[in-house]
Amino acid sequence: MKIVLIIKDPLEAQGVKWLLTSQWTDVQVDIADPAAPSIDAYLYIIDMQLLTAEFELPPHAIWLGISSERTFQTVYKALTLKAEDILFRPFQPDRLIRQIQQIRFRWRNEFAQLNRPVQQRTDIVTYENLLIGETEVQTPVLLSLIAPSRVDELDHLVRELDMHDFPTAYDIFPFSDFVLVVHRLKELKTLQEAYTIFYSQWKLQSDALLTIYLHADESRTNYRALYKKMRRLHERIFYDGYDILSVEQEELHWRDMEPFLSPIEQRKWVEMLEKQQMEDIRKWVEQDFLTVESPYPDPEMVRVRLTSILAQVRRYMTTKALKSYSIEKAYHALFQSVIREPVMYDIIQSFIAFMADLLQASSGEMQQKGSLVDKVRERMNANYWDASWNLAACAEELHIHKSTLSRKYTNEVGKSFSDELLEIRIAEAKRLLKETDLAIGEVSESTGFTHATYFSKRFKEVMHMTPYQFRMS
């Protein structure tokens, strides 16, 4: 594409020329004499100062204006003379590049229609074959699934695929969040090289990343089965992320995983939250989610597991009365990220950032409250599962004598430290008995009782029935 610059300042003209020629190899830029701009071109970039009554634009010229005067008269003149756009100094280089890029797409389409033979693609496959038919594949094919990191680039992606010089006949099928391309397969290596070139050219035109999965098939199966296989590969972006070009020949299968936190894991989360162990939370999340290897668990099960963790976080927020607008907004944004964000790594980074902000806010609330009762209850909720934790351990953490702590707590709450701790342990035991299939001994161990027999005795004193009777009721 040829561009002519008609700019008053020679240095500015040289700078614009360098900017444009450094972006594209198929763009030729000439600087015209403002007094005699007679060079033919597809696009003109013109200094609005030079648009006097004597200045004549070529017939049907496509042009952009540059001006230092942000006035209505300048804009009106540009509109009257049908400028594509007007850029006011000092303009950002990215703004000019985007404008040229859009015009370049138009030029390439026009050039292709005039000079390039149209490839016949309709004899390969149709949407009906892919979605509802049982049409068998008659010749070897290669399918490519191409997903951009931004769905607003799908139309651009389709145009670039349509213009690219692939070595075989092909059909393009746009979907809501990816594009599927079906090629006649001659040589896998040749097509792989063609996609490598395509992606390198794409990066010069867009900041959206692509994930490209190539799958060669010579088994003569049906197109619908191949489409389902490619859809499954699209789900793997959850683990792979974007900026990938990969040849995939193996069938993709998800492995089983337990989506919900176990009681022991729930207890660990209670401890980490109550003790504000941000580093432990970070390690737990990264170890649980970012170190998974193939075969991967189903992404939907991973999302469920993350919402199970969020349930523990919500419980902590409720206990600490963390209900500010900013925290609630951030929590709901994280929840939406967990159920919608396409890449797990991005979800985990958002989760870690939210937890750091939440614990910081919680720490501020604790400092503001600061009452003895609040501090004791926080430690009870963090340590109830530990059978060895007692009044003496709590007093040591708070740097107070245990008899003083016992007296003050009883006076303020109206019940003893041991009675309060027992209530918390029994409440958690009730939840585990109703919501899990843990054995009575495991419930006892998870709630801070040294022996199942002692647990059953204390449970019956409070509930007037055994743990087994409570579970069955």
C-alpha positions in Angstrom: 0.0 0.0 0.0 1.3 3.4 -1.0 1.0 6.4 1.4 2.0 10.0 0.6 2.8 12.4 3.4 2.0 16.1 2.7 3.3 17.7 5.8 4.7 21.2 6.3 7.5 20.3 8.8 10.1 18.0 7.1 11.2 16.6 10.5 7.7 15.6 11.4 7.3 14.0 7.9 10.4 12.0 8.4 9.3 10.8 11.8 5.9 9.7 10.5 7.5 7.9 7.6 9.8 6.0 9.9 6.9 5.1 12.2 4.8 3.6 9.4 7.6 1.8 7.6 8.8 0.2 10.8 5.3 -1.3 11.4 4.6 -3.0 8.0 6.7 -4.4 5.2 4.0 -4.0 2.5 3.6 -0.2 3.1 5.5 2.3 0.9 5.7 5.9 2.3 6.7 8.9 0.2 7.1 12.5 1.3 5.6 14.9 -1.3 6.5 18.5 -1.9 3.7 20.5 -0.2 3.7 22.9 -3.1 3.2 20.2 -5.8 1.7 17.0 -4.2 1.1 15.2 -7.5 2.1 11.6 -6.4 -0.6 9.0 -6.8 -1.2 6.9 -3.7 -3.9 4.9 -1.9 -3.7 7.1 1.2 -2.7 10.7 1.9 -1.7 12.1 5.3 -2.1 15.8 5.0 -1.2 18.8 7.2 -4.5 20.7 7.5 -2.6 24.0 7.3 -1.9 23.2 3.6 -5.6 22.7 2.7 -6.0 26.2 1.1 -8.3 27.1 -1.7 -5.6 26.4 -4.2 -4.9 22.9 -2.9 -6.6 20.1 -4.8 -6.9 16.6 -3.5 -6.8 13.8 -6.1 -10.3 12.5 -7.1 -11.7 10.0 -4.6 -8.6 10.3 -2.3 -8.5 8.6 1.0 -6.9 10.9 3.5 -6.1 11.6 7.1 -5.7 15.1 8.5 -3.1 16.4 11.0 -3.6 19.7 12.8 -2.5 21.7 15.8 -5.7 23.7 15.9 -8.5 22.0 18.0 -11.3 24.1 16.6 -14.7 23.5 15.1 -13.7 25.0 11.8 -10.8 22.5 11.5 -13.1 19.6 12.1 -15.8 21.0 9.8 -13.3 21.4 7.0 -12.1 17.8 7.4 -15.7 16.5 7.4 -16.6 18.5 4.4 -13.6 17.1 2.4 -14.5 13.6 3.6 -11.4 12.8 5.7 -11.2 9.4 7.3 -10.2 11.1 10.6 -8.2 14.0 12.0 -5.4 13.7 14.5 -4.6 16.7 16.7 -1.0 17.4 17.7 0.5 16.0 19.8 -1.1 12.7 18.9 -0.2 9.3 20.2 1.7 7.1 17.7 -0.7 4.2 18.5 -3.6 6.3 17.4 -2.1 6.8 13.9 -1.1 3.2 13.7 -4.6 2.0 14.4 -6.0 4.3 11.7 -3.5 3.1 9.1 -4.1 -0.5 10.1 -7.9 -0.2 9.5 -7.3 1.4 6.1 -4.7 -1.2 5.3 -7.2 -4.0 5.9 -9.5 -2.3 3.4 -6.7 -2.0 0.9 -5.8 -5.6 1.3 -9.4 -6.8 0.7 -9.7 -4.6 -2.4 -6.3 -5.8 -3.7 -7.2 -9.4 -3.1 -10.6 -9.1 -4.9 -8.8 -7.5 -7.9 -5.6 -9.6 -8.1 -6.0 -12.9 -6.3 -7.9 -16.0 -7.5 -10.7 -16.9 -5.2 -10.0 -20.3 -3.5 -12.9 -22.7 -3.7 -13.6 -23.9 -0.2 -17.2 -24.9 -0.1 -16.5 -28.4 -1.2 -14.7 -29.3 2.0 -17.2 -29.1 4.9 -20.2 -27.1 6.2 -21.6 -26.0 9.6 -24.2 -28.8 9.3 -21.4 -31.4 8.9 -19.7 -30.1 12.1 -22.7 -29.7 14.3 -25.5 -32.1 13.5 -24.4 -34.4 10.7 -22.7 -37.8 10.5 -20.8 -37.0 7.4 -17.6 -39.0 7.1 -14.3 -37.4 6.2 -13.4 -38.5 2.7 -9.9 -37.2 2.6 -7.2 -36.5 5.3 -7.8 -33.1 6.9 -6.2 -30.7 9.3 -8.3 -28.8 11.8 -7.1 -25.7 13.5 -8.8 -24.1 16.4 -7.8 -20.4 16.9 -8.9 -18.5 20.0 -8.0 -14.9 20.6 -7.5 -13.6 24.1 -10.1 -10.9 23.3 -13.3 -11.9 21.6 -13.6 -8.4 20.0 -10.8 -9.4 17.7 -12.7 -12.3 16.1 -13.9 -10.4 13.1 -10.3 -9.2 12.5 -9.0 -12.7 12.9 -11.5 -14.1 10.3 -10.4 -11.4 7.8 -6.7 -12.2 8.3 -7.3 -15.9 7.9 -9.3 -15.3 4.8 -6.4 -13.2 3.3 -3.6 -15.5 4.4 -1.8 -17.6 1.7 -2.3 -21.1 3.1 -0.9 -23.9 0.9 -4.1 -25.9 0.7 -7.8 -25.3 0.2 -9.7 -24.5 3.5 -13.0 -23.4 5.1 -13.3 -21.0 7.9 -16.0 -21.4 10.6 -16.3 -18.5 13.1 -17.9 -19.3 16.5 -18.6 -17.1 19.5 -15.2 -17.3 21.1 -12.9 -19.1 18.6 -12.5 -19.8 14.9 -12.3 -23.3 13.4 -10.5 -23.8 10.1 -10.6 -27.1 8.1 -7.8 -27.7 5.6 -7.2 -30.5 3.1 -4.2 -32.2 4.6 -1.2 -32.6 2.3 1.8 -32.3 4.7 1.5 -31.4 8.4 4.8 -29.7 8.5 3.9 -27.3 5.7 0.7 -26.3 7.3 2.4 -25.9 10.7 4.9 -23.5 9.1 2.1 -21.6 7.4 0.5 -21.1 10.8 3.8 -20.0 12.4 4.0 -17.3 9.7 0.4 -16.4 10.2 0.9 -15.8 13.9 4.0 -13.8 13.5 2.2 -11.5 11.0 -0.8 -11.3 13.4 1.4 -10.0 16.2 2.4 -7.1 14.0 -1.3 -6.0 13.8 -2.9 -6.8 17.1 -2.1 -6.9 20.8 -4.5 -9.8 21.3 -2.8 -13.1 21.8 -3.8 -16.3 20.1 -3.9 -20.0 21.1 -3.7 -22.2 18.0 -4.3 -25.9 18.3 -3.6 -28.0 15.1 -5.0 -31.5 14.8 -4.3 -33.7 11.7 -6.8 -36.5 11.1 -6.3 -39.4 8.6 -8.7 -41.8 10.3 -11.7 -40.9 8.1 -14.0 -40.4 11.1 -17.0 -38.0 10.9 -16.8 -34.3 11.0 -19.0 -33.9 14.1 -16.6 -36.2 16.1 -13.7 -34.0 15.0 -15.6 -30.8 16.0 -16.2 -32.3 19.5 -12.5 -33.1 19.8 -11.5 -29.5 18.9 -14.1 -28.1 21.4 -12.5 -30.2 24.1 -9.1 -28.7 23.1 -10.6 -25.3 23.4 -11.4 -26.0 27.1 -7.7 -26.7 27.7 -7.0 -23.0 27.3 -8.0 -23.0 31.0 -4.6 -24.5 31.7 -2.5 -23.5 28.7 -3.5 -19.8 28.5 -2.8 -17.8 25.3 0.2 -17.3 23.1 0.5 -21.0 22.0 0.8 -22.8 18.7 0.6 -26.5 19.3 0.1 -29.7 17.3 -2.3 -32.0 19.2 -2.7 -35.6 18.2 -3.7 -37.3 21.4 -7.3 -37.6 22.6 -7.9 -35.2 25.5 -9.5 -36.7 28.7 -10.2 -35.1 32.0 -9.2 -36.9 35.2 -11.5 -37.2 38.2 -11.0 -34.8 41.2 -12.9 -34.0 44.4 -14.4 -30.6 43.8 -15.3 -29.8 47.4 -13.0 -29.2 50.3 -12.6 -32.1 52.8 -13.3 -31.4 56.5 -9.6 -31.3 57.1 -9.1 -28.8 54.3 -11.9 -26.7 55.6 -10.3 -26.7 59.0 -7.0 -25.7 57.5 -8.7 -22.8 55.7 -10.3 -21.7 59.0 -6.9 -21.7 60.6 -5.2 -19.8 57.8 -7.9 -17.2 57.7 -8.2 -16.7 61.4 -4.5 -16.5 61.9 -4.1 -14.3 58.7 -1.5 -16.6 57.3 -1.3 -14.9 53.8 1.9 -16.7 52.8 0.4 -20.1 53.7 -2.8 -19.2 51.7 -0.6 -18.3 48.7 1.3 -21.5 48.9 -1.8 -23.6 49.3 -3.6 -22.1 46.3 -0.5 -22.2 44.1 0.2 -25.8 45.0 -3.4 -26.9 44.6 -4.1 -25.2 41.3 -0.9 -24.1 39.5 1.1 -27.3 39.7 -1.4 -29.6 38.1 -0.1 -31.8 35.3 -1.7 -33.7 32.5 -4.1 -35.5 32.6 -5.9 -32.4 33.9 -9.1 -32.3 35.9 -12.2 -31.0 34.3 -12.0 -27.2 34.4 -15.6 -27.0 35.7 -14.6 -29.1 38.7 -11.7 -26.8 39.3 -14.2 -23.9 39.3 -16.4 -25.7 41.8 -13.4 -26.3 44.1 -12.6 -22.6 43.9 -16.2 -21.7 44.9 -15.9 -24.1 47.8 -12.9 -22.1 49.0 -14.8 -18.9 48.5 -17.5 -20.3 50.7 -15.0 -20.5 53.5 -13.8 -16.9 52.7 -17.4 -15.7 52.9 -17.9 -17.4 56.2 -14.8 -15.6 57.5 -16.1 -12.3 56.1 -19.4 -12.8 57.9 -17.7 -13.7 61.2 -15.5 -10.6 61.1 -18.4 -8.4 59.9 -16.4 -7.3 56.8 -19.2 -5.8 54.8 -17.9 -2.6 53.3 -18.9 -1.7 49.8 -15.4 -2.1 48.4 -14.9 -5.5 49.9 -18.3 -6.8 48.7 -17.7 -5.4 45.2 -14.2 -7.1 45.1 -15.7 -10.4 46.4 -18.4 -10.5 43.7 -15.9 -9.5 41.0 -13.7 -12.5 42.1 -16.7 -14.8 42.1 -17.5 -13.8 38.5 -13.8 -14.3 37.6 -13.9 -17.8 39.1 -17.0 -18.9 37.0 -16.2 -17.0 33.8 -12.4 -16.2 33.4 -11.0 -18.5 30.6 -7.5 -19.0 32.1 -6.9 -20.5 35.5 -3.7 -18.6 36.1 -5.5 -15.3 35.9 -8.1 -16.5 38.3 -5.5 -17.5 40.9 -3.7 -14.2 40.6 -7.0 -12.4 41.2 -7.7 -14.7 44.2 -4.3 -14.0 45.8 -4.7 -10.3 45.3 -8.2 -10.3 46.8 -7.0 -12.4 49.8 -4.2 -10.0 50.5 -6.5 -7.0 50.5 -9.1 -8.8 52.6 -6.7 -9.9 55.3 -5.3 -6.4 55.4 -8.8 -5.0 55.9 -9.5 -7.6 58.5 -6.3 -6.7 60.4 -7.4 -3.1 60.5 -10.8 -4.1 61.8 -9.2 -6.2 64.6 -7.0 -3.3 65.6 -9.9 -1.0 65.8 -12.0 -3.4 67.9 -9.2 -4.7 70.0 -11.5 -5.9 72.9 -10.4 -8.9 74.9 -13.5 -10.9 74.1 -13.0 -10.4 70.3 -9.4 -11.5 70.5 -10.2 -14.6 72.5 -13.0 -15.6 70.2 -10.8 -15.1 67.2 -8.3 -17.5 68.7 -11.0 -20.0 69.6 -12.2 -20.1 66.0 -8.7 -20.5 64.8 -7.7 -23.3 67.2 -10.8 -25.2 68.3 -9.7 -28.3 66.2 -6.4 -28.6 68.3 -7.1 -30.8 71.3 -4.0 -29.4 73.0 -5.1 -25.8 72.7 -6.6 -24.4 76.0 -6.9 -21.5 78.3 -3.2 -21.5 79.1 -2.3 -21.4 75.3 -4.7 -18.6 74.7 -3.4 -16.6 77.6 0.2 -17.1 76.4 -0.7 -15.8 72.9 -2.4 -12.7 74.4 0.5 -12.1 77.0 -1.9 -12.3 80.0 -2.0 -14.5 83.0 -4.5 -17.3 82.5 -6.4 -16.6 85.7 -6.8 -13.0 84.8 -8.0 -14.0 81.3 -10.5 -16.5 82.8 -11.9 -14.0 85.2 -12.2 -11.1 82.7 -13.7 -13.4 80.0 -16.3 -14.9 82.4 -17.3 -11.4 83.7 -17.8 -10.0 80.2 -19.4 -12.9 78.4 -21.3 -14.6 81.2 -19.9 -18.0 80.6 -16.5 -19.6 81.2 -13.7 -19.9 78.6 -14.0 -23.7 78.6 -17.8 -23.6 78.1 -17.5 -21.2 75.1 -14.8 -23.4 73.5 -16.9 -26.5 74.0 -19.9 -24.8 72.3 -17.7 -23.9 69.3 -16.4 -27.5 69.0 -19.9 -29.0 69.4 -21.3 -26.6 66.7 -18.6 -27.7 64.3 -19.2 -31.4 65.2 -22.9 -31.0 64.4 -22.1 -29.5 61.0 -19.7 -32.3 60.1 -22.2 -35.0 61.3 -24.9 -33.6 59.0 -22.9 -32.5 56.0 -20.2 -35.2 55.7 -19.9 -39.0 55.9 -16.9 -38.9 58.3 -16.7 -41.6 60.9 -17.5 -40.5 64.5 -13.8 -40.9 65.4 -12.8 -38.6 62.5 -15.4 -36.0 63.6 -14.0 -36.2 67.1 -10.5 -35.6 65.9 -11.5 -32.8 63.6 -13.2 -30.8 66.4 -10.5 -31.0 69.1 -11.5 -34.0 71.2 -8.8 -36.4 72.3 -10.9 -39.6 72.1 -14.2 -40.6 70.4 -15.6 -41.8 73.7 -15.0 -38.5 75.4 -16.4 -36.7 72.4 -19.6 -38.8 72.5 -20.0 -38.2 76.3 -19.6 -34.4 76.0 -21.8 -34.3 72.9 -24.6 -36.2 74.7 -24.3 -33.8 77.7 -25.0 -30.8 75.4 -27.4 -32.3 72.8 -29.1 -35.0 74.9 -28.4 -37.6 72.2 -25.4 -39.4 70.9 -23.5 -38.2 67.8 -24.9 -41.2 65.9 -28.5 -40.4 66.9 -28.0 -36.8 65.9 -26.8 -37.9 62.5 -29.7 -40.1 62.0 -32.3 -37.6 63.3 
